[in-house]
Amino acid sequence: MKKLLFLFLLFGLFANGQNSVSKELTYNEFIGYVKKFHPLVKNANLEINKAQANLMIARGGFDPKIEVDFTKKQFKNKDYYSILNSSFKIPTWYGIDIKAGFDNSEGIYLNPENTIPNQGLTSLGITVPLGQGLLINQRMADVRKAKIQMQLSQSERKLQAIAILYDASIAYFNWKKTFNEFQLYEEYTSNAQIRFKGIQTLIQQGDKSAIDSVEAGIIVKNRLLSAEDSRLKRTKAKLELSNFLWLENNIPLELSDEIIPEVLLELSIQETLKTNELLNNDFSISNHPKINALQNKIDILNVERKLKANMLLPKIDIGYSYLSEPSYFDNYQFKDYKIGLDFYFPLFLRKERGNLKLAKYKVQETKYVLDFEKVQLQNKINAQKIEIKSFLKQIEIAKSLAEDNSTMLKSEERLFLFGESSLFLINTRENNLVSAKLSQIALENRFFVSNSELFKIIANPD
């Protein structure tokens, strides 16, 4: 009968349970789906489109403009006046505006100021800012900032995309962890049930006392309880993972029970995340998206600072327009013209000087953040590289520990076969083995997470 029980034990140890045909969803495939179809990754790509739209808006400040103003008054069969003012204006880069116009007016009650030749009056003129607005003005600043924003949006897109990929990776690793734990509990639940049946057989033959059946039953119930809790965790992890699986046209996808995580993920994860090269090579943070984003923000603030500094200059706009009747436009007579001068200058400039100081403080504040971020990023990368190497060592130790516990369990079973051990010791050895394997699964999960954190720090989702 003891030999029969030993066969039960051996069968329990090596039974892996014949599963239905399963298909692996590899981590590389999963990340590929997230990159291509996840709505929030697509949303991150919209940052570039929005920046392009903002650049178009800024360039609109230099669009040529046609203006027509027509006014006519008629009262009691009398034409009081009819006034037409039309113009074509071309804004240029350095604040200079070129303007061509045509005016025509008539009427018995026309304001003398609006009296012009019967054929109308044409004009061609230019307006030049001599103080504020010559070297930099609002529309120039808007275009410069919009161009820098294009570069900033590239960095922000990467940072947003990497955050989604990191969350997706954590969900995948958690799914794999709970899946492996469930498989482990199922295996040792099956072992406990087989052992329980073997003990019952020995009790019926009179080779064991009835109390051994109670002890074997306790371990079965504990295994069933752990397996059911593990099943719940696996189901929740699978549903959480489904949040990141989408198809074209924003169709959500849910994993079927036949899909399993990548079995040998520890062999491929560093290749997928490109973290294997970093463990032995230094990483330059000069092109890091967060560093580039901060530098772009400083560039935008510097444009704003220059604009505020330009406000300290007096506002002097001088304009000249050559006037002519349409039929005489080919015969230039420079004695017919219209000139204008606009001058504006606050005496104390308190508002302008205050705005300039605030602009300078914002630039300096962002530079402080940039300096801190450079040091922090470098330290994070170094710390993460050390952590990954440490986990590799810990995993090897955990594997060795699990193998040793497995050897001790087999040895205890042989002693039990010869009547020199007890079911209590076998259960204790098996509990130690389960704990060692759970620890190995947890360490592997921490190793996966550590690689994904390094991937997140580097922030290169492409």
Sequence and secondary structure as in RCSB ss.txt:
>XXXX:A:sequence
MKKLLFLFLLFGLFANGQNSVSKELTYNEFIGYVKKFHPLVKNANLEINKAQANLMIARGGFDPKIEVDFTKKQF
KNKDYYSILNSSFKIPTWYGIDIKAGFDNSEGIYLNPENTIPNQGLTSLGITVPLGQGLLINQRMADVRKAKIQM
QLSQSERKLQAIAILYDASIAYFNWKKTFNEFQLYEEYTSNAQIRFKGIQTLIQQGDKSAIDSVEAGIIVKNRLL
SAEDSRLKRTKAKLELSNFLWLENNIPLELSDEIIPEVLLELSIQETLKTNELLNNDFSISNHPKINALQNKIDI
LNVERKLKANMLLPKIDIGYSYLSEPSYFDNYQFKDYKIGLDFYFPLFLRKERGNLKLAKYKVQETKYVLDFEKV
QLQNKINAQKIEIKSFLKQIEIAKSLAEDNSTMLKSEERLFLFGESSLFLINTRENNLVSAKLSQIALENRFFVS
NSELFKIIANPD
>XXXX:A:secstr
 HHHHHHHHHHHHH        EEE HHHHHHHHHHH HHHHHHHHHHHHHHHHHHHHHGGG  EEEEEEEEEEE
TTEEEEEEEEEEEEEE TTS EEEEEEEEEE TT  GGG   TT EEEEEEEEESSTTSS  HHHHHHHHHHHHH
HHHHHHHHHHHHHHHHHHHHHHHHHHHHHHHHHHHHHHHHHHHHHHHHHHHHHHTTSS HHHHHHHHHHHHHHHH
HHHHHHHHHHHHHHHHHTT EEGGGEE    TTEEE TTHHHHHHHHHT TTTTTS    TT HHHHHHHHHHHH
HHHHHHHHHHTTS EEEEEEEEEE GGGTTS  TTSEEEEEEEE  SS HHHHHHHHHHHHHHHHHHHHHHHHHH
HHHHHHHHHHHHHHHHHHHHHHHHHHHHHHHHHHHHHHHHHHTTSS HHHHHHHHHHHHHHHHHHHHHHHHHHHH
HHHHHHHHT   
